[in-house]
Amino acid sequence: MFSSMVNITAQERGHVMKLSICTISFRHHLYSMDQIAHFAKTQGFQGIELWGIHAKNLADERHYGADWLSSYGLEASMLSDYLPLDAPVSEMMAETERLSSLAKRWGTNKIRTFVGKKGSSDTSKKERDALIVRLKMLCDYLESEGQHLLVETHPNTLTDNLSSTMQLLEETNHASLRVNFDVLHIWESGTNPIVAMKQLRPYISHYHFKNIASRTQLGVFSPNNVYAAAGSREGMVPLFEGAVDYSEFLAEVVSTMEVDASLEWFGANVKSVLAHDSQEVKKALQLVQI
């Protein structure tokens, strides 16, 4: 995913928000990396969250990487992929090594993945234990490369709610395991995102920001729909026009920590919405009395 990072400083306390756009937002568009980087730069963003398949497809284009991004005044905030935790170990590790190498090329130490393919309540103890063993293997390898594995809070995975996410962190018990905190999906689980953020804060290395008009429309974000070119986009709304209160959340999170976050937009009018939301985030943070 492409992330446009707006550098926002809360001066009195020195807290900083880096806001990114995701290349996944451009998954159905004929924009080149050069065009996206130019857009990010002109809109005052600081970086890009690179979707794994995009990084892989650019692998043979040797001039693309951290130095190239730096020429735009940008950085890669995260490499977002879906590591095959259920594949044979040799295949899983080969894919992890490939992504690790690509992450180094792009200058990020964060690799995002999902854990499992069904919800925590539908996962047996045996299945959960097997996934934890795999996570430890990935974390051991990435730690040796100076990198972190970020598990995303997401429906139909082991991190589909706060308690299971906390349990997973405790079971894995690895310094390289971190959290990509998806605000909307935490809210979807029925937990106040601020409450969850405070509990998970020691483990959070990145945030995803997106919103929905109504809880009844959350199905629009299911992978089978959201990755389909002809999928519905009904209910996807700009960040401050939906059911999740981002003004309240941003005020709380920026007052407590430095924040790396991505605007994760899956709807139409991608450039105009990202540009608008980044400006609205700036305005919201300017109103925070820090």
BATIVEX-900359 format. One record per residue (C-alpha): residue in one letter; x, y, z. Coordinates in Angstrom, 1 decimal. Each point is the difference from the previous one (the first is absolute). Last residue first. Example, Ala and Ser with C-alpha at 12.3 -4.5 7.8 and 13.67 -1.06 7.14 Angstrom:
BEGIN
REC  res       x       y       z
REC    s    13.7    -1.1     7.1
REC    a    -1.4    -3.4     0.7
REM end
This chain:
BEGIN
REC  res       x       y       z
REC    i    -0.9    19.5    23.7
REC    q    -3.3     1.8    -0.8
REC    v    -1.0    -2.0    -3.1
REC    l    -1.5     2.4    -2.5
REC    q     3.1    -0.1    -2.2
REC    l    -0.4    -3.7     0.0
REC    a    -3.4     0.1    -1.6
REC    k     1.2     2.5    -2.6
REC    k     2.9    -2.2    -1.1
REC    v    -2.3    -3.0    -0.1
REC    e    -2.4     1.9    -2.2
REC    q     2.8     0.9    -2.4
REC    s     1.0    -3.6    -0.3
REC    d    -3.6    -1.0    -0.5
REC    h    -0.4     2.5    -2.9
REC    a     3.1    -1.1    -1.8
REC    l    -0.9    -3.7     0.5
REC    v    -3.5     0.6    -1.2
REC    s     1.0     2.0    -3.1
REC    k     2.6    -2.6    -1.0
REC    v    -2.1    -3.0     0.4
REC    n    -3.2     1.2    -1.7
REC    a    -1.6    -3.4     0.6
REC    g     0.3    -2.2     3.1
REC    f     2.7    -2.1     1.7
REC    w     1.7     2.6     2.1
REC    e     2.4    -1.0     2.7
REC    l     1.5     3.2     1.4
REC    s     3.2    -1.3     1.6
REC    a     1.4     0.7     3.5
REC    d     3.2     0.4     1.8
REC    v    -0.6     1.6     3.4
REC    e     2.2     1.4     2.7
REC    m    -1.7    -0.6     3.3
REC    t    -2.5     1.1     2.7
REC    s    -1.5     3.3    -1.1
REC    v    -0.1    -1.1    -3.7
REC    v    -2.1    -3.0     1.0
REC    e    -2.7     1.8     2.0
REC    a    -0.6     2.9    -2.3
REC    l     0.1    -2.3    -3.0
REC    f    -2.7    -2.3     1.5
REC    e    -2.4     2.9     0.9
REC    s     0.3     1.6    -3.5
REC    y    -0.2    -3.5    -1.5
REC    d    -3.5    -0.8     1.3
REC    v    -0.8    -3.2    -1.9
REC    a    -3.5     0.1    -1.6
REC    g     1.1     1.9    -3.1
REC    e     0.6     3.5    -1.4
REC    f     3.4     0.8     1.6
REC    l     2.0    -2.6    -2.0
REC    p    -1.7     0.4    -3.3
REC    v    -2.7    -2.6    -0.8
REC    m    -0.3    -3.6    -1.0
REC    g    -3.6    -1.0     0.4
REC    e    -0.5    -1.3    -3.5
REC    r     3.2    -1.0    -1.6
REC    s    -1.4    -3.2    -1.6
REC    g     2.4    -2.3    -1.8
REC    a     0.6     0.2    -3.8
REC    a     3.8     0.3     0.3
REC    a    -0.1    -2.7     2.7
REC    y     2.5     0.5     2.8
REC    v    -2.6     1.6     2.3
REC    n    -2.6    -2.7    -0.6
REC    n     1.7    -3.2     0.7
REC    p     2.1     1.7     2.6
REC    s    -3.0     1.0     2.1
REC    f     0.1     3.8     0.3
REC    v    -3.5     0.5    -1.5
REC    g    -1.3    -2.3     2.8
REC    l     0.2     3.0     2.3
REC    q    -3.2     1.5    -1.4
REC    t    -2.3    -0.7     3.0
REC    r     2.5     1.8     2.3
REC    s    -0.8     3.2    -1.9
REC    a     1.8     2.7    -2.1
REC    i     3.3    -1.8     0.1
REC    n     3.5     1.2     0.8
REC    k     3.7    -0.4    -0.6
REC    f     3.3     0.5     1.9
REC    h     2.6    -2.7     0.3
REC    y     2.5     0.3     2.9
REC    h     3.6    -1.0     0.4
REC    s     2.6    -1.1     2.6
REC    i    -2.4    -1.1     2.8
REC    y     1.4    -2.4     2.6
REC    p     0.3     2.3     3.1
REC    r    -3.3     1.7    -1.0
REC    l    -2.1    -3.2     0.0
REC    q    -1.9     0.7     3.2
REC    k    -0.4     3.8    -0.6
REC    m    -0.9    -0.6    -3.7
REC    a    -2.7    -2.5     1.0
REC    v    -1.7     2.6     2.3
REC    i     0.3     2.7    -2.7
REC    p    -1.3    -2.4    -2.6
REC    n    -3.2    -0.6     2.0
REC    t    -0.6    -3.8    -0.3
REC    g    -2.8    -1.5    -2.0
REC    s     2.0    -2.0    -2.5
REC    e    -0.9     2.6    -2.7
REC    w     1.7     2.7     2.1
REC    i     3.2    -2.0    -0.1
REC    h    -0.5    -0.5    -3.7
REC    l    -0.4     3.8    -0.5
REC    v     3.1     0.9     1.9
REC    d     2.3    -2.5    -1.7
REC    f     3.0    -0.3     2.4
REC    n     3.0    -1.5    -1.8
REC    v     1.5    -1.8     3.0
REC    r     3.5    -1.2     0.8
REC    l     1.9    -3.2     0.3
REC    s     3.8     0.5    -0.1
REC    a     0.3     0.0     3.8
REC    h    -1.5    -3.5     0.2
REC    n    -2.5    -1.4     2.5
REC    t    -1.9    -2.1    -2.5
REC    e    -2.6    -1.0     2.6
REC    e    -0.1     3.4     1.6
REC    l    -0.5     1.8    -3.3
REC    l    -2.6    -2.5    -1.1
REC    q    -1.9     0.4     3.3
REC    m    -0.1     3.8    -0.4
REC    t    -1.3    -0.5    -3.5
REC    s    -2.6    -2.5     1.2
REC    s    -1.2     2.4     2.7
REC    l    -0.2     3.0    -2.4
REC    n    -2.0    -1.5    -2.8
REC    d     0.6    -1.4    -3.5
REC    t     3.7    -0.7     0.6
REC    l    -0.2    -3.7    -0.7
REC    t    -1.4     0.7    -3.4
REC    n    -3.5     0.2    -1.4
REC    p    -0.3     3.8     0.7
REC    h     3.2     2.0     0.1
REC    t     2.5     1.4     2.5
REC    e     3.1    -0.1    -2.1
REC    v     3.1    -2.0     1.1
REC    l     3.2     2.0    -0.4
REC    l     3.2    -2.0    -0.4
REC    h     3.1     2.1     0.8
REC    q     3.4     0.3    -1.6
REC    g     3.7     0.0     1.0
REC    e     0.8    -2.9    -2.2
REC    s     0.5    -2.4     2.9
REC    e    -3.2     1.2     1.4
REC    l    -1.7    -0.8    -3.3
REC    y     1.1    -3.6     0.3
REC    d    -1.0    -0.5     3.6
REC    c    -3.3     1.8    -0.6
REC    l    -0.9    -2.3    -2.9
REC    m     0.8    -3.1     2.1
REC    k    -2.0     1.3     3.0
REC    l    -2.9     0.7    -2.3
REC    r     0.0    -3.6    -1.3
REC    v     0.0    -1.4     3.5
REC    i    -2.9     2.4     0.9
REC    l    -1.9    -1.3    -3.1
REC    a     0.4    -3.6     1.1
REC    d    -1.3     0.9     3.5
REC    r    -3.0     1.6    -1.5
REC    e    -0.9    -3.0    -2.1
REC    k     0.4    -2.3     3.0
REC    k    -2.0     2.3     2.2
REC    s    -2.8     0.0    -2.6
REC    t    -0.8     3.1    -2.1
REC    d    -3.6     1.0    -0.5
REC    s     0.0     2.4     3.0
REC    s     3.2     1.6    -1.3
REC    g    -1.5     0.7    -3.4
REC    k     1.1    -1.7    -3.1
REC    k     2.9     0.3    -2.5
REC    g     2.9     0.1     2.4
REC    v     2.3     2.8     1.0
REC    f     0.1     3.0    -2.4
REC    t     3.2     1.6    -1.1
REC    r     1.9     3.3     0.1
REC    i     3.8     0.4    -0.5
REC    k     1.7     2.9     1.8
REC    n     3.8     0.7    -0.3
REC    t    -0.4     2.4    -2.9
REC    g     2.7     1.2    -2.4
REC    w    -1.5    -1.0    -3.3
REC    r     2.9    -2.4    -0.7
REC    k    -0.1    -1.3     3.5
REC    a    -3.8    -0.7    -0.3
REC    l     0.7    -1.9    -3.2
REC    s     2.6    -2.2     1.6
REC    s    -2.4    -0.7     2.9
REC    l    -2.8    -0.8    -2.4
REC    r     2.1    -2.6    -1.8
REC    e     1.2    -1.5     3.3
REC    t    -3.6    -0.3     1.2
REC    e    -1.0    -1.6    -3.3
REC    a     2.8    -2.6     0.3
REC    m    -0.9    -0.5     3.7
REC    m    -3.6    -0.8    -0.8
REC    e     0.9    -2.3    -2.9
REC    s     2.6    -2.0     2.1
REC    v    -2.5    -0.2     2.9
REC    p    -2.8    -1.5    -2.2
REC    a    -2.8     2.5    -0.3
REC    d    -2.5     0.9     2.7
REC    l     1.9     3.2     1.1
REC    p     0.0     1.2    -3.6
REC    l     1.1     3.7     0.6
REC    y    -2.7     2.4    -1.1
REC    d     1.7     3.3    -0.9
REC    s     0.4     3.7     1.0
REC    l     3.5     1.5    -0.3
REC    m     0.1     3.0     2.4
REC    s     0.8     3.7     0.3
REC    a     2.0     0.3    -3.2
REC    e     1.6     3.5     0.0
REC    l    -0.6     3.2    -1.9
REC    g     1.9     3.2    -0.8
REC    y    -0.5    -0.7    -3.7
REC    s     3.7    -0.9    -0.5
REC    s    -0.4    -2.1     3.2
REC    l    -2.4    -2.3    -1.8
REC    w     2.7    -0.8    -2.6
REC    d     2.6    -0.6     2.8
REC    a    -2.4    -2.3     1.8
REC    g    -0.9    -2.1    -3.1
REC    y    -0.7     0.1    -3.7
REC    h     3.1     0.2    -2.2
REC    r     0.1    -3.8    -0.3
REC    e    -3.2    -0.5    -1.9
REC    d     0.2    -3.8     0.3
REC    a    -1.6     0.0     3.5
REC    l    -2.9     2.3    -1.1
REC    n    -2.5    -2.8    -0.2
REC    k     1.1    -1.3     3.4
REC    a    -0.4     3.5     1.6
REC    h    -3.4     0.3    -1.5
REC    i    -1.0    -3.4     1.2
REC    g     1.0     0.9     3.5
REC    w    -2.0     3.2     0.2
REC    l     2.3     2.9     0.7
REC    e    -0.9     2.5     2.8
REC    i     1.3     3.3    -1.5
REC    g     1.5     3.0     1.5
REC    q     0.1     3.6     1.2
REC    f    -3.1     1.5    -1.3
REC    g    -0.2     3.7    -0.9
REC    q    -2.5    -0.3    -2.8
REC    t     2.7     0.7    -2.7
REC    k     2.2    -2.8     1.4
REC    a    -2.6    -2.6     0.2
REC    f    -1.2     0.8    -3.5
REC    h     3.5    -0.2    -1.4
REC    a     0.6    -3.3     1.7
REC    i    -3.3    -1.3    -1.5
REC    q     1.0     1.2    -3.5
REC    d     3.5    -1.6     0.3
REC    m    -1.5    -3.2     1.2
REC    s    -2.1    -0.1    -3.1
REC    y    -3.8     0.7     0.0
REC    l    -2.3    -2.3    -2.0
REC    h    -2.5    -0.4     2.7
REC    h    -1.6    -3.1     1.5
REC    r     2.5    -0.6     2.8
REC    f     0.5     3.7     0.7
REC    s    -1.2    -0.1     3.6
REC    i     2.2    -3.1     0.4
REC    t     2.9     2.4    -0.4
REC    c    -0.8     1.3     3.5
REC    i     0.1     3.7     1.1
REC    s     2.0     1.0     3.0
REC    l    -0.3     2.3     3.0
REC    k     2.9     0.6     2.3
REC    m    -1.2     1.4     3.2
REC    v     2.4     1.6     2.4
REC    h     0.0     0.7     3.7
REC    g     2.4     2.8     1.2
REC    r    -2.0     0.8     3.1
REC    e    -0.6     3.7    -0.7
REC    q     0.5    -0.4    -3.7
REC    a    -2.7    -2.5    -0.9
REC    t     1.7    -0.7    -3.4
REC    i    -1.7    -1.2    -3.1
REC    n     2.0    -1.5    -2.9
REC    v    -2.6    -1.1    -2.5
REC    m     0.8    -3.5    -1.1
REC    s    -1.7    -1.2    -3.1
REC    s    -0.2    -3.8     0.1
REC    f    -0.2    -2.2    -3.0
REC    m    -1.1    -3.5     0.7
REM end
